[in-house]
Amino acid sequence: MDEKQMARGLGWFSIGLGIAEVAAPKKVADMVGLDGRHGLVQLFGLREIATGIGILTDPQNPGWLQARVVGDALDLALLGSALDEDNPKRGRAAAAMAAVAGVTALDIIGSQQLSRGDGLAHGAIHLRESITIDRSPEDIYRFWHKLEGLPCIMNHIESVREIGPQRSHWVAKAPAGMHVEWDSEIIDDRPNEMIAWRSLEGADVDNAGSVRFERAPGGRGTVVKVEMDYRPPGGIVGAKIAKLFGEAPEKQIAVDLHRLKQLMETGEIATTAGQPAGRARSLSRKYDEIVQT
């Protein structure tokens, strides 16, 4: 589940809970050990409904989930007041607090993810490219999933090193002979269908995207679709400067996909002018190592 799906789920949960609290406040209050406080429960229900509508109306806005976190804190405070030893239903209040704490964790995670995506969206550049390759989705997914082999097809990537479960460290070329680095995490991995990623905090280049592997019509191989949002150092101005040095990312992705097509269909990448003659053979050996592991 991505952050938008999580937000929508929490939005519907908020509306459902709010309707129950507004329609049957006494019953809900009794259920969670808050006898005599049905008026507060009903007010909290109205808050839940308003927040849920806000989330569903604008699921990409982290402010609505942040509002839910504030509401969760109020819920926990109210339930905490019902833990007094004189309350015969304090066990229900404790159970309700545990449930609210679990939802609070989801609200915090969702708001953080949306905040990060919202930050990337400002000043970010969106790229989209696709290509049809005469190989099965399983073959191409297996190759792409071996992240350390991606520099074979990506000229601008110098190295990829796995640093933990679903995490990797990337080093890429930048204009004027410089380098940029970032850590990335896989946020969605559907075997033979899709891989989605996002850079982690502190990245030289904030980026997020996905690659999808779809069977081509008539069994003619696989359509590989890449979508990416990235925010280069210096923002849009930095991107324009990069193009002056021949480092336009939209062109790089198209070239990378054509290199992938060559490698997957022939086992090697055609050499270019000025490239060592042994380059294609070394890439072919690297390809064999990747697909066989």
N, C-alpha and C positions, 0 to 999 in steps of 0.2 A: 504494500500500500504506500503510495507517495503522499507528500504533504497535503496536496489538494484533496485527495480521497479521504485522508484522515480528517481534514477540516470539515468536509461535508458530513462525514459520519458523526463527528462531534456536534455539528449543527443540528442534525436530526435528533440526536440523543438529547440535546438541550431543549429542543421544542417538545419532545415526548415527555421528558421529566417535568417541564414547566406546565404542560397541560394537566398532568396528573396532580401537580401541587395546587394549581388554580381550581380545578374541578372538584377535588376531594382533599382539601387541606387537612381536615381532622383525621382522616384515615391515614394519610401520609405521615402526619405528625405522630400518630400512635405507632405506626410501623417502625419509625426510627427513634422512638423514645423521647419525643418532644411534646408530651401531653400539655395542653393548655397554650401552646404557642402556634396554633394553626394560622393566626393572623400573619405572623412572620413568614411561615411556610408559603402562604399565598402570595405575599410580596416577592419572595424569592422566586416563586414560579413565574411571575410576570417578568422578572429579570431574565430568567432562563429562556423564555419565549422570545423576548426582544433580542437577546444575544444570538440565539439560534437562527432567527430570521436574518440578522446581520451577517452571520457566517455564510449562510446559503446564498445570500445576495451578492456577497463579495468574498468568495472562499480564498482568494489570494492575499487578502489583507490580514496581516498578522495581528492588527489591533483588536480584532474580534476575539481571537483565541486568548490574547493577553487579558481582555476583559473577563473571559471565563476563568482565568487563573485568579483574578481578584475575587470573583464570585465564589470560587472554590475556597478561598481563604476565609470568606465570611461564613460559608457553610460549615467549615471545620471549626471555626470559633463557636458557632451556635451549637453544634453537636458536642463540642468539648464541654460546654456549660451543662450538658445533660449527664455528665459522667459522675455527678455527685453521688456519694454512697446512699443518700436518702432516696434516690430515684430507683424504683424497682425495675425499671426498663433500661438501666444503664448499659446492659449487655447489648441491647439493640442499637443504642447510640454508638457504642464502640465498633460494632460491625458496620454501621453506616459510615463511620469515620474512615474505616479501612477501605471501603468501596470508593468514597470520595477521594481519598489519597491516591488510589489507582488512576482515577479519571484525571486528577490534577497532574499526575506525571505525564499522561498523554497530552493534556493541554499545553504543558510546558514544552514538551518535545515538538509538538506541532507548531507552536508559536515561534520557537527557535528556528525550525526548518523554513518556515515561511519568511521569517525575518531575513534569513540568509539569502533565500531566493529573491526577496524583494530588493535587497541590496545589490544583488548581481544584475537585476533587471535595469537598474538606473545606470545609463551609460554603457550598457552591454550591446554587443553586436550579435545578431542571430544569423546562423549559417545553416543551410540545408542542401544536401547533395545526395544523389542516389546513382546506382549503377546495377546492371544485371550481369551476374557471373554464372558461368556454366558449371556450377558445382552445387551440391546439396546444402541446405541450411545447416545441417549437422556438421559438415566439413568446415564451413566458413566460421560458424560459431566456435568450433574447437580451436581453430587457428587464432581468432581474435581473443579468445578467453586466455590464451597464453600471453599475457601482457608484455613479458620480457622480449617477445619476438616482434612486437609492433614496429620497432625501429627499422626492421627489414623493409617495410613499405612506407614508412613516414620519414622522409628526408630531413625534416626539421626537428625530429626527435632524436636526441643522441643516446638516451638510455632510459629504460624503465626497470625499476627494481622493486620487487614485492617486499613490503616492510611489516606485514601483518595480515590477519584475516581480512580480506576485501579491501586492503589498503596497499598503495604503491607510491613510489617516489619517482617523479619525472624530471628529466633534464632536457631542455629544448634550446635550439639555436635562436638568437635574437639578432636584430640588425646591428651592423658595425662590429661583428665578431663577438658580441656579448652572448651571455647565456641567461636563461631564466629557469627557475625550479619551482616545483610545487608538490605537495602530497595530495593524493586523490583517494576517494573511497567509492566502491561500487555500492549503489543504493538500491539497485533492482537487477536481479540476474535470473532470467527465465531461459533455461537451457534450450538452445536451437531457435530462440525467438528474439530475445532482446538483452542488451546489457546497457545499463544506465549508470552514470557516474556524476560525482560532484567534487570539486577541489575543496580542500580543507582550509581552515583559517590560517592566514599567514602566507598564502600562495602569492608568488610574483605575478601570476596571471589567474584571476578568478575565472573559473569555467565550469560548465555543467552541460551534460548532453546525453545522447543515447544513440545506439546503433541497433537497427532492427534487421532481422533476417526473414524475409517473406518469400514463400515459394512463388516463382514466376508462373504466369498462366501457361497452360499447356505443357507443364513439366519442363520448361526451358530454363532450368537452373534456379537461381535465387536473386531476388531484388534486395540489395543492401542499401538501407536508408540511414544516413547520418544526419542528426540534428545537434547543433551545439550553440550555446550562448557563452560568450567570453567577454571579459572586460580587460583590454590590454593596458599596460602601464601608460599613463597619460591619457586614457580614455579614447574618445573618437579622434582627437588630434594625434595621439600616439599611433593609432591605427593608420592614419593617413601618412604619417612619417614612415611607418614600416613599409607601406606600399612603394615608397620611393626607393627602398632598398630591395625591392622584389620579394617581400615577405608577406604578401597578401594572403591571409588564412583561407579565404574562400577558394583561391586558386590551389592552395596547398592540399585542401581536402579533396578536390577533384583529381589532382595528380596522385594523391595517396590511394584513392579508390581504383584508379586505373592500374597502379602498381600492384594492388591487391588482386585485381582481375588477372593480370599477367601471371602473377605468382601462383594463384590457385588453379589456373587453367593450363599453364605450361610448366610449372615448377621452377621458373626462373623469371628474372626481370631483365628486359632488353637493356643493353648498355647504351649510354649516351655519349656524345662527343666529349672527349677529355676524361672519360671515366676509365679506370683500369680495366683491362680485358678480363681479368679474373673476377671482377665484381659479380657478374651474373652467376658464375659457378659457386662463389662463396655464399651468395644469397640462396642458391638452390640447396646447398648443404645445410644452411641454417633452417630453411623451410622443412627439410626432411627431419631435422632434429626436433622441430617444434611439433609437427603433426604426429610424430611417432611417440612422443612422451605424453 
